[in-house]
Amino acid sequence: MTHDISPTTTATTAPATGTTTTTATTAPATGTRDAGRGGDPGSSTSTPTSSPTPTSAAPGPPATSDRTGHGDARDRTTFEALLLGAAPAEAPGRARDAGPVAHVRADAPPFLVLHGSRDGIVPFAQGERLASALRAAGVPVDFRPVPGGDHLWVGVTEAEVERCFTAALDFATRCVR
């Protein structure tokens, strides 16, 4: 099912690994998320009421690196190339196998995919492809575009982030009953 919502919880898929990470913040429902403090997932223009929930994202290169983590498939310095041991264009089989669509199977658990429509790191089409592959395999999937959302919900209001968080909690609650 596709829902057009504003965000509250963050489920992102790493470009090369296909790892889905859910991030939750507990910030007031004011302000707009920005890339403040170096793009820290817990940053926003408002002060959080508690610490953000840690993510399971793999550590990146040193802060002095100019790697962007995405871009030219022939670039051997991207995060994807570091994961694959070669530029994605040089190892298309490994790149394909690192993506989530390659691991879809009929006995997978239900999925909630929240994907920002303006994600500059993981193209929106990748979220759509994952949802389509899951549906084709008969897996229950709830795909929800987050209008205007960039990676880590940059550019959306804290109220929208709260709605995504609530959607993720509701989804998880339904799945464990």
C-alpha positions as CSV (number, residue, x, y, z in Angstrom):
1,M,0.0,0.0,0.0
2,T,1.3,3.5,-0.8
3,H,0.7,6.4,1.5
4,D,1.6,9.9,0.9
5,I,2.6,11.1,4.4
6,S,4.8,13.6,6.0
7,P,7.7,11.9,8.0
8,T,7.9,10.9,11.7
9,T,10.3,7.9,11.7
10,T,13.3,7.3,9.5
11,A,13.8,4.1,7.6
12,T,16.6,4.5,5.1
13,T,18.4,2.1,2.9
14,A,22.1,2.3,2.4
15,P,22.9,2.7,-1.3
16,A,25.3,-0.2,-1.8
17,T,24.4,-2.5,1.1
18,G,20.7,-2.2,1.0
19,T,20.7,-2.2,4.8
20,T,17.6,-0.5,6.2
21,T,18.2,1.6,9.2
22,T,15.4,3.0,11.3
23,T,16.2,6.2,13.2
24,A,14.0,7.9,15.7
25,T,14.3,11.3,17.2
26,T,12.3,12.7,20.1
27,A,12.4,16.4,19.3
28,P,9.7,19.0,19.8
29,A,7.2,19.3,16.9
30,T,8.6,22.6,15.8
31,G,11.4,23.7,13.5
32,T,12.7,22.1,10.4
33,R,15.4,19.4,10.2
34,D,18.6,20.7,8.7
35,A,22.1,19.4,8.1
36,G,23.3,21.3,11.2
37,R,26.3,20.0,13.3
38,G,27.7,18.2,10.3
39,G,24.6,16.4,9.3
40,D,24.2,14.5,12.6
41,P,20.9,12.5,12.4
42,G,19.9,14.1,15.7
43,S,20.4,17.7,14.6
44,S,17.6,20.1,14.0
45,T,16.8,23.7,14.3
46,S,15.0,22.9,17.6
47,T,16.5,21.4,20.7
48,P,15.8,17.7,21.3
49,T,13.9,16.8,24.4
50,S,15.9,13.7,24.7
51,S,18.8,12.0,23.0
52,P,18.2,10.6,19.5
53,T,18.0,6.8,19.3
54,P,21.4,5.5,18.0
55,T,21.4,4.1,14.5
56,S,23.1,0.9,13.2
57,A,24.8,2.7,10.4
58,A,28.4,1.7,9.8
59,P,31.1,4.2,10.5
60,G,32.2,6.3,7.6
61,P,35.6,7.6,6.6
62,P,37.4,10.1,8.7
63,A,35.8,13.6,8.9
64,T,38.5,15.0,6.7
65,S,37.4,12.8,3.8
66,D,35.8,14.3,0.7
67,R,33.9,11.1,-0.1
68,T,30.2,11.6,-0.6
69,G,29.1,8.0,-0.4
70,H,27.4,8.0,-3.8
71,G,27.8,9.2,-7.3
72,D,30.0,8.0,-10.2
73,A,29.8,4.2,-10.4
74,R,33.4,4.2,-11.6
75,D,34.7,6.1,-8.6
76,R,36.8,3.8,-6.3
77,T,36.6,6.2,-3.3
78,T,32.9,6.1,-2.6
79,F,31.4,4.3,0.4
80,E,29.9,1.8,-2.0
81,A,33.3,1.1,-3.6
82,L,34.9,0.7,-0.1
83,L,32.2,-1.8,0.8
84,L,32.5,-3.8,-2.5
85,G,36.3,-3.7,-2.7
86,A,36.0,-2.1,-6.2
87,A,34.0,0.6,-7.9
88,P,30.4,-0.6,-8.5
89,A,31.0,-0.5,-12.3
90,E,34.0,-2.8,-11.9
91,A,32.0,-5.3,-9.8
92,P,28.4,-5.2,-11.0
93,G,27.6,-8.7,-9.5
94,R,28.8,-7.7,-6.1
95,A,27.0,-4.3,-6.3
96,R,23.7,-6.1,-7.3
97,D,24.2,-8.7,-4.5
98,A,24.8,-5.9,-2.0
99,G,21.4,-4.4,-2.7
100,P,18.2,-5.3,-0.8
101,V,16.2,-6.4,-3.9
102,A,18.6,-9.3,-4.4
103,H,17.6,-10.7,-1.0
104,V,13.8,-10.4,-1.2
105,R,12.1,-13.7,-0.5
106,A,8.5,-14.8,0.1
107,D,9.1,-15.6,3.7
108,A,10.4,-12.1,4.5
109,P,8.6,-10.3,7.4
110,P,6.3,-7.4,6.6
111,F,8.1,-4.2,5.6
112,L,7.4,-0.5,6.2
113,V,9.4,1.6,3.8
114,L,9.5,5.4,4.5
115,H,11.4,7.1,1.8
116,G,12.0,10.8,1.2
117,S,10.9,12.0,-2.2
118,R,14.0,14.2,-2.4
119,D,16.6,11.8,-1.0
120,G,19.9,12.9,-2.4
121,I,21.8,9.8,-1.2
122,V,19.4,6.9,-1.8
123,P,17.4,7.6,-4.9
124,F,13.6,7.4,-4.4
125,A,13.3,4.9,-7.2
126,Q,15.3,2.4,-5.1
127,G,12.7,2.5,-2.4
128,E,10.0,2.0,-5.0
129,R,11.9,-1.0,-6.5
130,L,12.3,-2.6,-3.1
131,A,8.5,-2.2,-2.4
132,S,7.7,-3.6,-5.8
133,A,10.0,-6.6,-5.4
134,L,8.5,-7.3,-2.0
135,R,4.9,-7.2,-3.3
136,A,5.9,-9.4,-6.2
137,A,7.2,-12.0,-3.7
138,G,3.9,-11.8,-1.8
139,V,5.5,-9.9,1.2
140,P,3.2,-7.4,3.0
141,V,4.7,-4.0,2.4
142,D,3.6,-0.5,3.3
143,F,5.4,2.0,1.1
144,R,5.1,5.6,2.3
145,P,6.7,8.4,0.3
146,V,7.8,11.3,2.5
147,P,7.1,14.5,0.4
148,G,10.1,16.8,0.2
149,G,12.2,14.5,2.6
150,D,15.9,14.3,1.9
151,H,18.2,11.7,3.5
152,L,18.0,11.7,7.3
153,W,14.8,13.8,6.9
154,V,16.7,17.0,6.2
155,G,14.3,19.7,5.1
156,V,11.2,18.4,6.8
157,T,9.6,19.7,10.0
158,E,10.0,18.0,13.4
159,A,6.2,17.4,13.4
160,E,6.6,15.5,10.1
161,V,9.5,13.5,11.6
162,E,7.2,12.7,14.6
163,R,4.5,11.4,12.3
164,C,7.0,9.0,10.7
165,F,8.2,7.9,14.1
166,T,4.6,7.2,15.1
167,A,4.0,5.3,11.9
168,A,7.0,3.1,12.6
169,L,5.9,2.4,16.1
170,D,2.3,1.6,15.0
171,F,3.7,-0.7,12.3
172,A,6.0,-2.6,14.7
173,T,3.1,-2.9,17.2
174,R,0.9,-4.5,14.5
175,C,3.7,-6.9,13.5
176,V,4.4,-8.3,16.9
177,R,0.7,-9.0,17.9
